[in-house]
Amino acid sequence: MISVGAPRKWRPSLGLVIFTVLATVVVLPLVGLFFFRLYDNQLIRQTQAELIAQSRVLAAIYAREVLARLDSGIGLGAEVPPGALPDPGEPVTPIRPALDLLTGDDLLRRRPDALPAKAPAERAYIEIGAHLTPIIRETQKVTLAGFRILDPHGVVIAGRQEVGQSLAHIEEVATALHGQYGAALRIRVPDRPPPPIYSISRGVGVHVFSAMPVIVSNRVAGVIYTSRTPSNIFDLLYQERGKFIMAALAVVLATLIIGLVFSRTITRPMLELIDRAARIGKGDREAFLPMRHYGTREFALLSDSFLGMAEQLARRSDYIASFSAHLTHELKSPLTSIKGAAELLLDSLQSKSHELTPAEQKTFLSNILKDAERLEAMAQRLRELARAEGLPQNERSEPGAVIDDLKRRFPNVSISATGSLDRPIAMSSEKTLIVLSHLVDNAIRHRARNVRIEASEERTAVRLTVSNDGDPVSESNREKIFDAFFTTRRDAGGTGMGLAIVRAVMMSHGGTIRLLATDAGACFELQFPAGGE
């Protein structure tokens, strides 16, 4: 039989798998930095949403101031296109933030400087700007946003700087002066040097600008122009760099701990098991000893199963070698006798000077038949032994029924049985009869007239005690009585296989047999696994 191993193809080693896992653990925080840009983008949109809300409040106040001055002839700006006006049937018309840092299309150069106004703002708008200035300053203290209030022509009428100057040339402001909301993301020149982590994300140096038109009577009455730098995760990381370093060290330490756990629970036990397998292959019997470290429960079960299987195979190999040696020795004697007798008979037929008498011929033929019968009996015992060592297949029987067959097989000996004879055992009736038959036959060969069987019931087993009143077993033979081919009645045709077959049957079914000490005769104790109900 040719052993077929695993197909020869590339497979990663356990060390490579563990290294890949550990490398992934280390790289994950670095990969997370790329996702910070997504978070930056979300922060920008959050900032835009806040500016929209603040601008809308100021726009409502601004519009009320303009409405109060319509009768005095305050001028309005461009008419709002019909498509830019909110739907009268919709009670809610939200402005959703849509700036996107990831695409880069919304990122513009830094905001252009203000230009001189072509014409000064009307006095009414200057008064409105004066009324709104305290409001925007109080708001700015909390929101940190920059506010510019523009008249219908883009002239700044309120704000800390650029009052009286024009911002109409800026893209988002120009959009708002035509009645539509405008926003832009612009590169910012910071007031302080940027942190070293600046180069990782452009979100550190950007400004969000929002231009909210003020609509009065479907015309532009002004613009609320706001701006603010969005919060940034990298700026926070720089400010908390000490904690960030500690977190990185914690990740590295956790990775090392994971590596040590992998090494101790998987790699080391596996390498030791591989070494044990190599040593077993070279015949080292010390390799069957328990491993020093198993690692995990599953690997402990695997190791115990493997070493147990290897030890059982080694014992089996030793048994086969020993059995073969004994069998060869046992076969040699009758074969030599048969060959010698046959040669003498053949020689007497071929030579008239060495003719054998009829009595001598009868003696030689009797010896041949006797040795042939011994070989036949030995062959029968070998077949029984091979059948006895077969694995059980869900077998079940009751000792009481088997003992009835036993009594019919040996009518010349008194067999009595008592105890739990109806408790099922995990062995077939045929093999149970083989076991008991060999014990009774062995007792008869040693001049027993009575055989007594006592059955006792345990939680997971049934114990049978088989005793007889025949010749006792000598102290020197007690240790060898179950060995194959050991017999004290070789001259009477004994093969020495009977008790060996009994032990093989019991062991193959998970049972045991042992010789008990008695004052007279012989007593054997058999323990059978209990059969299922």
MORA-V144996 format. One record per backbone hydrogen bond with DSSP energy under -1.0 kcal/mol. CO is the residue of the C=O (numbers start at 1). NH is the residue of the N-H. If there is no record, write none. Layout:
# MORA-V144996
co={CO & CO}
nh={NH & NH}
This chain:
# MORA-V144996
co={7 & 13 & 14 & 15 & 16 & 17 & 18 & 19 & 20 & 21 & 22 & 23 & 24 & 27 & 28 & 31 & 35 & 36 & 37 & 38 & 39 & 40 & 41 & 42 & 43 & 44 & 45 & 46 & 47 & 48 & 49 & 50 & 51 & 52 & 53 & 54 & 55 & 56 & 57 & 58 & 59 & 60 & 61 & 62 & 63 & 64 & 66 & 67 & 69 & 70 & 78 & 81 & 87 & 106 & 108 & 115 & 122 & 123 & 124 & 125 & 126 & 127 & 128 & 129 & 132 & 133 & 134 & 135 & 136 & 137 & 139 & 140 & 146 & 148 & 149 & 149 & 150 & 151 & 154 & 155 & 156 & 158 & 162 & 165 & 166 & 167 & 170 & 171 & 172 & 173 & 175 & 176 & 182 & 184 & 185 & 186 & 195 & 197 & 202 & 205 & 207 & 208 & 209 & 210 & 211 & 212 & 214 & 216 & 218 & 219 & 220 & 222 & 223 & 224 & 225 & 226 & 227 & 228 & 232 & 233 & 234 & 235 & 236 & 238 & 240 & 241 & 242 & 243 & 244 & 245 & 246 & 247 & 248 & 249 & 250 & 251 & 252 & 253 & 254 & 255 & 256 & 257 & 258 & 259 & 260 & 261 & 262 & 262 & 263 & 266 & 267 & 268 & 269 & 270 & 271 & 272 & 273 & 274 & 275 & 276 & 277 & 278 & 279 & 280 & 284 & 285 & 286 & 294 & 296 & 297 & 298 & 299 & 300 & 301 & 302 & 303 & 304 & 305 & 306 & 307 & 308 & 309 & 310 & 311 & 312 & 313 & 314 & 315 & 316 & 317 & 318 & 319 & 320 & 321 & 322 & 323 & 324 & 325 & 326 & 327 & 328 & 329 & 331 & 332 & 333 & 334 & 335 & 336 & 337 & 338 & 339 & 340 & 341 & 342 & 343 & 344 & 345 & 346 & 347 & 357 & 358 & 359 & 360 & 361 & 362 & 363 & 364 & 365 & 366 & 367 & 368 & 369 & 370 & 371 & 372 & 373 & 374 & 375 & 376 & 377 & 378 & 379 & 380 & 381 & 382 & 383 & 384 & 385 & 387 & 397 & 398 & 399 & 400 & 401 & 402 & 403 & 404 & 405 & 406 & 410 & 414 & 416 & 418 & 419 & 421 & 424 & 425 & 425 & 428 & 429 & 430 & 431 & 432 & 433 & 434 & 435 & 436 & 437 & 438 & 439 & 440 & 441 & 443 & 444 & 446 & 449 & 450 & 451 & 452 & 453 & 454 & 455 & 456 & 460 & 461 & 462 & 463 & 464 & 465 & 466 & 467 & 480 & 483 & 489 & 490 & 496 & 497 & 498 & 499 & 500 & 501 & 502 & 503 & 504 & 505 & 506 & 507 & 512 & 514 & 522 & 523 & 524 & 525 & 526 & 527 & 528 & 529}
nh={9 & 17 & 18 & 19 & 20 & 21 & 22 & 23 & 24 & 25 & 26 & 27 & 28 & 31 & 32 & 34 & 39 & 40 & 41 & 42 & 43 & 44 & 45 & 46 & 47 & 48 & 49 & 50 & 51 & 52 & 53 & 54 & 55 & 56 & 57 & 58 & 59 & 60 & 61 & 62 & 63 & 64 & 65 & 66 & 67 & 68 & 69 & 70 & 74 & 73 & 220 & 84 & 90 & 185 & 187 & 166 & 126 & 127 & 128 & 129 & 130 & 131 & 132 & 133 & 136 & 137 & 138 & 139 & 140 & 141 & 143 & 144 & 227 & 225 & 157 & 158 & 223 & 154 & 167 & 151 & 164 & 149 & 165 & 156 & 115 & 170 & 174 & 175 & 176 & 177 & 180 & 179 & 211 & 209 & 108 & 207 & 198 & 200 & 205 & 188 & 186 & 228 & 184 & 226 & 182 & 224 & 221 & 219 & 80 & 216 & 77 & 214 & 150 & 212 & 148 & 210 & 146 & 208 & 236 & 237 & 238 & 239 & 240 & 241 & 244 & 245 & 246 & 247 & 248 & 249 & 250 & 251 & 252 & 253 & 254 & 255 & 256 & 257 & 258 & 259 & 260 & 261 & 262 & 263 & 264 & 265 & 266 & 267 & 268 & 270 & 271 & 272 & 273 & 274 & 275 & 276 & 277 & 278 & 279 & 280 & 281 & 282 & 284 & 283 & 287 & 288 & 289 & 296 & 300 & 301 & 302 & 303 & 304 & 305 & 306 & 307 & 308 & 309 & 310 & 311 & 312 & 313 & 314 & 315 & 316 & 317 & 318 & 319 & 320 & 321 & 322 & 323 & 324 & 325 & 326 & 327 & 328 & 329 & 330 & 331 & 332 & 333 & 335 & 336 & 337 & 338 & 339 & 340 & 341 & 342 & 343 & 344 & 345 & 346 & 347 & 348 & 349 & 350 & 351 & 361 & 362 & 363 & 364 & 365 & 366 & 367 & 368 & 369 & 370 & 371 & 372 & 373 & 374 & 375 & 376 & 377 & 378 & 379 & 380 & 381 & 382 & 383 & 384 & 385 & 386 & 387 & 388 & 389 & 390 & 425 & 402 & 403 & 404 & 405 & 406 & 407 & 408 & 409 & 410 & 413 & 451 & 453 & 455 & 421 & 400 & 531 & 397 & 427 & 432 & 433 & 434 & 435 & 436 & 437 & 438 & 439 & 440 & 441 & 442 & 443 & 444 & 445 & 448 & 447 & 471 & 414 & 469 & 416 & 467 & 418 & 465 & 420 & 463 & 530 & 458 & 528 & 456 & 526 & 454 & 524 & 452 & 483 & 486 & 494 & 493 & 485 & 501 & 502 & 503 & 504 & 505 & 506 & 507 & 508 & 509 & 511 & 510 & 527 & 525 & 468 & 516 & 466 & 514 & 464 & 512 & 462 & 426}
